[in-house]
Amino acid sequence: MILDVVSAVLMLVGAVSCVLGAIGLVRLPDLPSRLQAATKPQTLGLLLILAGTALRLEMESAVTLVLVALFQVITAPVISQLLGRTAYRGGSVHPEHLVVDELAGRMPEEMDR
């Protein structure tokens, strides 16, 4: 009984995190903010859902969910970094929206906007 409640709470909190990330993806004004909303809450939500699901499965099946979680944690930040840098190079990121522009001095001159 307690395991069912803990599993349900983890899955519900994970689902809420995913929904909040999706709302942020639609509502936030600029690309870096949207990348943040697409990466962090979605990853946290998926991890919570996988944890809630793993509590209900046998150990052999739960190991597969651990591999899925590990793959998500490794790939989501890398993809977000690549998309953000590509958008910056392409001119989609407006400098007036940035508090600190760490890439300004590191970009090749032919890439300057």
Secondary structure, 3 states (H helix, E strand, C coil): CHHHHHHHHHHHHHHHHHHHHHHHHHHCCCHHHHHHHHHHHHHHHHHHHHHHHHCCCCHHHHHHHHHHHHHHHHHHHHHHHHHHHHHHHHCCCCHHHCCCCCCCCCCCHHHCC
